[in-house]
Amino acid sequence: MNINTILPTVYTPNTLAASSVLRSAVSEESTDSQADIFIPVQQAAETSRAGSATSDQSSEQRIQQQQAEQQANQAGQEKQAQQQQAQIDQQTIQTLSTLDREVRNHERAHAAIGGQYAGAPSYEYERGPDGVNYAVSGEVPISTGAASSPQMTIEKAQIIRRAALAPAEPSAQDRKVAAESVQMESAARVELLTIEREQRIEEQRLHAERSEEGQSMTNKTDGSVNNSDAAGNTPRADQAVDDMNEAQENMYNELTEQLVAMGGAQQPAQSLGSIVSRFA
């Protein structure tokens, strides 16, 4: 038996084919591994960029929304401020309008009662929010000089006092002028009483002289004594003088009490007008 025919043929591996298969397997495995490694990294970068863009867009939207809210709030505040200012302006106009009416009525009352002794009213103005000038104070000039006679001075003083106190709420200056008119009237009454007293004394003296002359002629036969004093005043004349003095004192005291009462009266908080100017 031939040994070569019995023994199996020795197995000799195909190294070239194996090497080729191995290289192919390694190459394919490397390609797949690269794909598995680098593709997810690119996707993560793209996802990150997309997220960042979305975040930037959201932040910009929030800023725009905040700006819009601020503008809306500012517009609302400006509108509210305009409404408040409009209310203040309206209240100011109403106040000025009321004051204007009161001031004009006040000064017209002075002028109407003062008559020939009072001048025309003059006013000071304040411009309102509506552009209109409103009278806020005023005055009426009035003459406080003495008249040509004590009696006319008394009548003038009474007119001045009524004119000064004519408004519903006389001012401090009005009351001062009224008090001065009381003094004016008091002085005129004293002067008038003095004149009347002197006239009565003169009349009494003349009457006493005439009576003395008639009585002296009658008493030449019986030597009766004359009751006249050295000054020529009879007891009747002295009594008349005393009565005049008493009446004068009573009147002066009464006018003085009126003056004190007027000077001590409570003054209004706001003076709407005054009689301040004087002319003779």
Secondary structure as GFF3:
##gff-version 3
##sequence-region A 1 280
A	DSSP	alpha_helix	3	6	.	.	.	ID=ss1
A	DSSP	alpha_helix	15	114	.	.	.	ID=ss2
A	DSSP	three_ten_helix	115	117	.	.	.	ID=ss3
A	DSSP	beta_strand	122	127	.	.	.	ID=ss4
A	DSSP	beta_strand	133	139	.	.	.	ID=ss5
A	DSSP	alpha_helix	150	164	.	.	.	ID=ss6
A	DSSP	alpha_helix	172	218	.	.	.	ID=ss7
A	DSSP	alpha_helix	235	263	.	.	.	ID=ss8
###
